[in-house]
Amino acid sequence: METDSTTQIGTLNEKPLHAALKQWYALPEDLLEVGLDGFVIDILRGDLLVEIQTRSFASIKSKLYSLTETRPLRLVYPIAMQKWIVKLPRDKEETQSRRRSPKRGTHLDLFAELVSFPGLLSRPNFSLEVLLIEEEEIRKYDGRKGWRRKGWITAERRLLNVIERRVFEDPMDMAAFVPVELKEPFTTLDLARATGKPRRLAQKMAYCLREMGVITAVGKKRNAILYVRGN
């Protein structure tokens, strides 16, 4: 595989979580930050391209579609199963605080981002690996920003531990996310109740699974779309 001369560019604005995951994931023989086809690839493992994304999927949509036209690519995405929130002191009189967040991420949180390209998993060259991790979220006070958190903003995220990893290579791998006890036909409200997730996430989940052919719309009940498994 030929590469161009664009290397190390990806590390200029690299965040701690991304850098730590890259080092954790890489094998001794892997190449890091490789320029290829006008893009910078996080990890090159033989013919396999590995991209680690800790933020929005929308920002890399065109990159993934372009590269998977001709090359195998795996997207690695971390979800915080356990999170510690660290607040930096606002001034010299305060001390740093650290507490465990009550929120626990699950594989289902993947669908909040997967709505950007649900059809990509149908491509033979694309696979997705989800890492459930323990992380620290470092917050600092900025009175001009962060109004939703009373002035506190996320400064960075730090990897503490990788708890679990799971690879999805085919749309039907996602079928396991539809609870077996869910009776057909079902609505997104039924899906939300069965998974214990907000309906807004269940709607994104249904959209993704429908685009993948895992579930099919078969009608409506009032204004709610009815779904069944399969296509």
N, C-alpha and C positions, 0 to 999 in steps of 0.2 A: 504494500500500500504506500503510495507516495504522499508526502506531506509537504506543506509549504513552509515558509520561514517564519510564520507568525506564531511565536511561542512566548510563554510567560506573561502574555498580555492579561490573561484572565485573573492573575493574582493581584493586580494593581488595587482593585477595590474589593478584594475578597473578604467576606465576613468570617468571624471565628468558627461558627457552626459549619459553614461550607468547607472551610479549610480542614477542620477536624474530621469531618465525614470522608473527605477525599483521602486523607492519610489512613483512616481506618479501613476504607474499602480497598485501597490499592494493594496489589501484590508486588513483590520485589521486581518482577520482570516488566511491570507496566510502565508506560510512558505517561507523564503528566503534562497538562497544558500544551497540547499539540495543535498546531495550526493545520486546518484541513478544509479545503473547499471554501475558503473565506470565513470559516468559523474557528473558534478556539474550543477544543474538546477537553473536558476535564481529565479523562483517563482513556488511554488507548491500550487495549488488551488484545494483542494479536489483531484480528479483523474486527473485533467488537469495540464500538464506541460506547463509553459510559458517561452520562451526563447526570450531575447531582443538582437538584433544584430544591431550594429550601423556601422559596417564595411562590409567587403567582405563576401558574402554568401558561397564562396568556402571553407572557413576555417571550416565551421560547417556542411558540406554536410554529412559526414559519421555519425556524431552525430545524425542528424535529421532522416536519414534513419534507423539507429539502433533503436532509441527510438520509432518511429512511427510504428514499426513492431507490438508492443503490447500495446502502450499507446497513448491517445489523447494528441496532442501537438499543441500549438499555437506559431507561430513565429511573433514577434513584430518588425517592422522595421520603423525607423523615416526617413522622407524626409524633408529637409529644404525648406519650402515654403517661408520663410523670413529669411534672414541671415544678421547679423551685423559682420563686420570684425574689430577686435581690433588688432592693432599693438603695441607691447610692445616697450618701448624705447631701442634703441641700446646702448646708453650710458647715462651718467648723464646729458648731455646737451640737449637731446631730450625729448619730452613729448609723452605720449600715445595718439594714434589717434583711432577714431572709425567712421566707415562709413557703410551705408547700401549697401549691394551687389545688383547690378542690376539683378542678376540671381534669378529666382523664380522656385523652384522645384514643380513638379506635380506628380500625381500618376503614370504617364507614366515612370518616372525615375526608378521606381521599376524594369523594365525589364533589366536594366543594370546589376543587380545582379541576377535576377531570371533565367538567362541563366545557372546558375550553377546546377539547379535542377528543370526544368519546369514541369517534370512529377510528382513531389511530391504532388502537389495540387490534384491529382487524388486519393490519399490515403484518405480513410475515417477518419483516425486519425489525419490528418494534416489540419490546417487552418492558414491563414496569415492575420495579422492585420497591416495596414499601418497608421502611424501617420504623419500628416502634421504639422510641428512644426516651431516655431520661435527660432532661436538659435544664439549664439555668437560663432564665430570662432576666437580663440586667436592665433595670429601669433607672432613668435619671429625670430630675425635675426640670421642666422648661415651661415657664408660665405663658409663653407665647404659643405653645403647641399643646397637643395632648388634652384638649378640653374634655374629651370623653372619659379620661382617667384623672380629671382634676389636675392637669398639668404634668402628669407623669407619662413619659414616652419610652418605648423600647430602644435601648442603645445598642444592644447586641444579644445574641443567643449563643450559649456554650454547650457543647456536648459533654454529658457526664457518663452515659452508658448506652449501648445498643441492646435493647431487651429482646427484640424479635425481628426476624426478617422474613418476607414472603414475596415470591415472584409470581407475576401474572403474565402469561404469554399468549392467551387466547381470550376472546370475549366471554366464552362459557366458563372461564375461571371465576368470573364475577357472579355467576348464578348462585354461588354459595351464600351471597349476601342477602338473598331473599329468604326470610325465615320460613322454615318448613311448615310451621303451624299457621302461616298466613293463608286464609281461605280465598279461593278464586270465585268471581273476579274481585279485585281489591282496588282501593283508591290510594292516593298518596297519604291520606289521613290514616288509613289502615296500616300502611307501610311505616309511617312515623310511630304509631302506637306499638307495632310489633318489634321495631328496632330500638325504641326508646330514644329516638332522635327527634329534633324539631321538624315540623312539617316542611319548612323551607329547605332543609337538607334532603328530606325524603323526596321532594319535588325534583331536586337536582339529580338525585339517585335514579329516580324513575326515568328522567330524560336520558341519562347516560345509558341505562340498561335497555331502553327502547331503541336508541340509536345503534346499540351493539347487537340487537336482535335477541336479547336475553328474555325480554318481556314484550308483549304486544298489546296495543290498545284495541279493545273490542266494543267500545260503546261509551255511554255516559249515564251517570246517575245524577240527575239534576245538572249541576255545573261541573261535577267531578268526573274525570276520565276513569274508566274502568280498565284494569289490566289483568292479563293472565300470563303465566310462564310460557316461554317458547315463542316461536314466530310462525 
